[in-house]
């Protein structure tokens, strides 16, 4: 019952781009495991990319866990030119 109540109150973050496009995100950060599920990229590849700085990351403390910066990754995708 508690999870149903939380689901009803859950609201996505809305971010406006320079072009006026509004993008909705669940949260500004997520774990490597969750990003792997969302993108279908193997977890090992995600963790290596986070460690090497190839994926935008967030780290609360200097020796803390690395999280994917969902906002920065979304902006990177939106700013990538179309393939021609």
MODELLER restraints for C-alpha pairs under 7 A, 6 or more apart:
rsr = mdl.restraints
at = mdl.atoms
rsr.add(forms.Gaussian(group=physical.xy_distance, feature=features.Distance(at['CA:12:A'], at['CA:24:A']), mean=5.70, stdev=0.5))
rsr.add(forms.Gaussian(group=physical.xy_distance, feature=features.Distance(at['CA:12:A'], at['CA:25:A']), mean=5.31, stdev=0.5))
rsr.add(forms.Gaussian(group=physical.xy_distance, feature=features.Distance(at['CA:12:A'], at['CA:26:A']), mean=4.66, stdev=0.5))
rsr.add(forms.Gaussian(group=physical.xy_distance, feature=features.Distance(at['CA:13:A'], at['CA:24:A']), mean=5.39, stdev=0.5))
rsr.add(forms.Gaussian(group=physical.xy_distance, feature=features.Distance(at['CA:13:A'], at['CA:25:A']), mean=5.07, stdev=0.5))
rsr.add(forms.Gaussian(group=physical.xy_distance, feature=features.Distance(at['CA:13:A'], at['CA:26:A']), mean=6.02, stdev=0.5))
rsr.add(forms.Gaussian(group=physical.xy_distance, feature=features.Distance(at['CA:13:A'], at['CA:27:A']), mean=6.67, stdev=0.5))
rsr.add(forms.Gaussian(group=physical.xy_distance, feature=features.Distance(at['CA:14:A'], at['CA:22:A']), mean=6.33, stdev=0.5))
rsr.add(forms.Gaussian(group=physical.xy_distance, feature=features.Distance(at['CA:14:A'], at['CA:23:A']), mean=5.66, stdev=0.5))
rsr.add(forms.Gaussian(group=physical.xy_distance, feature=features.Distance(at['CA:14:A'], at['CA:24:A']), mean=4.54, stdev=0.5))
rsr.add(forms.Gaussian(group=physical.xy_distance, feature=features.Distance(at['CA:14:A'], at['CA:25:A']), mean=6.50, stdev=0.5))
rsr.add(forms.Gaussian(group=physical.xy_distance, feature=features.Distance(at['CA:15:A'], at['CA:22:A']), mean=5.53, stdev=0.5))
rsr.add(forms.Gaussian(group=physical.xy_distance, feature=features.Distance(at['CA:15:A'], at['CA:23:A']), mean=5.25, stdev=0.5))
rsr.add(forms.Gaussian(group=physical.xy_distance, feature=features.Distance(at['CA:15:A'], at['CA:24:A']), mean=6.36, stdev=0.5))
rsr.add(forms.Gaussian(group=physical.xy_distance, feature=features.Distance(at['CA:16:A'], at['CA:22:A']), mean=4.40, stdev=0.5))
rsr.add(forms.Gaussian(group=physical.xy_distance, feature=features.Distance(at['CA:16:A'], at['CA:23:A']), mean=6.33, stdev=0.5))
rsr.add(forms.Gaussian(group=physical.xy_distance, feature=features.Distance(at['CA:28:A'], at['CA:69:A']), mean=6.15, stdev=0.5))
rsr.add(forms.Gaussian(group=physical.xy_distance, feature=features.Distance(at['CA:28:A'], at['CA:70:A']), mean=5.20, stdev=0.5))
rsr.add(forms.Gaussian(group=physical.xy_distance, feature=features.Distance(at['CA:28:A'], at['CA:71:A']), mean=5.43, stdev=0.5))
rsr.add(forms.Gaussian(group=physical.xy_distance, feature=features.Distance(at['CA:29:A'], at['CA:67:A']), mean=6.07, stdev=0.5))
rsr.add(forms.Gaussian(group=physical.xy_distance, feature=features.Distance(at['CA:29:A'], at['CA:68:A']), mean=5.47, stdev=0.5))
rsr.add(forms.Gaussian(group=physical.xy_distance, feature=features.Distance(at['CA:29:A'], at['CA:69:A']), mean=4.78, stdev=0.5))
rsr.add(forms.Gaussian(group=physical.xy_distance, feature=features.Distance(at['CA:29:A'], at['CA:70:A']), mean=5.18, stdev=0.5))
rsr.add(forms.Gaussian(group=physical.xy_distance, feature=features.Distance(at['CA:30:A'], at['CA:67:A']), mean=5.55, stdev=0.5))
rsr.add(forms.Gaussian(group=physical.xy_distance, feature=features.Distance(at['CA:30:A'], at['CA:68:A']), mean=5.35, stdev=0.5))
rsr.add(forms.Gaussian(group=physical.xy_distance, feature=features.Distance(at['CA:30:A'], at['CA:69:A']), mean=6.98, stdev=0.5))
rsr.add(forms.Gaussian(group=physical.xy_distance, feature=features.Distance(at['CA:30:A'], at['CA:70:A']), mean=6.82, stdev=0.5))
rsr.add(forms.Gaussian(group=physical.xy_distance, feature=features.Distance(at['CA:31:A'], at['CA:67:A']), mean=4.93, stdev=0.5))
rsr.add(forms.Gaussian(group=physical.xy_distance, feature=features.Distance(at['CA:31:A'], at['CA:68:A']), mean=6.10, stdev=0.5))
rsr.add(forms.Gaussian(group=physical.xy_distance, feature=features.Distance(at['CA:32:A'], at['CA:43:A']), mean=6.73, stdev=0.5))
rsr.add(forms.Gaussian(group=physical.xy_distance, feature=features.Distance(at['CA:32:A'], at['CA:46:A']), mean=6.23, stdev=0.5))
rsr.add(forms.Gaussian(group=physical.xy_distance, feature=features.Distance(at['CA:32:A'], at['CA:47:A']), mean=6.38, stdev=0.5))
rsr.add(forms.Gaussian(group=physical.xy_distance, feature=features.Distance(at['CA:32:A'], at['CA:67:A']), mean=6.24, stdev=0.5))
rsr.add(forms.Gaussian(group=physical.xy_distance, feature=features.Distance(at['CA:32:A'], at['CA:68:A']), mean=6.37, stdev=0.5))
rsr.add(forms.Gaussian(group=physical.xy_distance, feature=features.Distance(at['CA:33:A'], at['CA:43:A']), mean=6.20, stdev=0.5))
rsr.add(forms.Gaussian(group=physical.xy_distance, feature=features.Distance(at['CA:36:A'], at['CA:42:A']), mean=5.97, stdev=0.5))
rsr.add(forms.Gaussian(group=physical.xy_distance, feature=features.Distance(at['CA:36:A'], at['CA:43:A']), mean=5.38, stdev=0.5))
rsr.add(forms.Gaussian(group=physical.xy_distance, feature=features.Distance(at['CA:36:A'], at['CA:46:A']), mean=6.64, stdev=0.5))
rsr.add(forms.Gaussian(group=physical.xy_distance, feature=features.Distance(at['CA:49:A'], at['CA:55:A']), mean=5.53, stdev=0.5))
rsr.add(forms.Gaussian(group=physical.xy_distance, feature=features.Distance(at['CA:50:A'], at['CA:57:A']), mean=6.35, stdev=0.5))
rsr.add(forms.Gaussian(group=physical.xy_distance, feature=features.Distance(at['CA:55:A'], at['CA:68:A']), mean=6.93, stdev=0.5))
rsr.add(forms.Gaussian(group=physical.xy_distance, feature=features.Distance(at['CA:56:A'], at['CA:68:A']), mean=6.03, stdev=0.5))
rsr.add(forms.Gaussian(group=physical.xy_distance, feature=features.Distance(at['CA:56:A'], at['CA:69:A']), mean=5.26, stdev=0.5))
rsr.add(forms.Gaussian(group=physical.xy_distance, feature=features.Distance(at['CA:56:A'], at['CA:72:A']), mean=6.16, stdev=0.5))
rsr.add(forms.Gaussian(group=physical.xy_distance, feature=features.Distance(at['CA:56:A'], at['CA:73:A']), mean=6.15, stdev=0.5))
rsr.add(forms.Gaussian(group=physical.xy_distance, feature=features.Distance(at['CA:57:A'], at['CA:66:A']), mean=6.42, stdev=0.5))
rsr.add(forms.Gaussian(group=physical.xy_distance, feature=features.Distance(at['CA:57:A'], at['CA:67:A']), mean=5.47, stdev=0.5))
rsr.add(forms.Gaussian(group=physical.xy_distance, feature=features.Distance(at['CA:57:A'], at['CA:68:A']), mean=4.55, stdev=0.5))
rsr.add(forms.Gaussian(group=physical.xy_distance, feature=features.Distance(at['CA:57:A'], at['CA:69:A']), mean=4.68, stdev=0.5))
rsr.add(forms.Gaussian(group=physical.xy_distance, feature=features.Distance(at['CA:58:A'], at['CA:66:A']), mean=5.91, stdev=0.5))
rsr.add(forms.Gaussian(group=physical.xy_distance, feature=features.Distance(at['CA:58:A'], at['CA:67:A']), mean=5.06, stdev=0.5))
rsr.add(forms.Gaussian(group=physical.xy_distance, feature=features.Distance(at['CA:58:A'], at['CA:68:A']), mean=6.12, stdev=0.5))
rsr.add(forms.Gaussian(group=physical.xy_distance, feature=features.Distance(at['CA:58:A'], at['CA:69:A']), mean=5.60, stdev=0.5))
rsr.add(forms.Gaussian(group=physical.xy_distance, feature=features.Distance(at['CA:59:A'], at['CA:65:A']), mean=6.15, stdev=0.5))
rsr.add(forms.Gaussian(group=physical.xy_distance, feature=features.Distance(at['CA:59:A'], at['CA:66:A']), mean=5.02, stdev=0.5))
rsr.add(forms.Gaussian(group=physical.xy_distance, feature=features.Distance(at['CA:59:A'], at['CA:67:A']), mean=6.27, stdev=0.5))
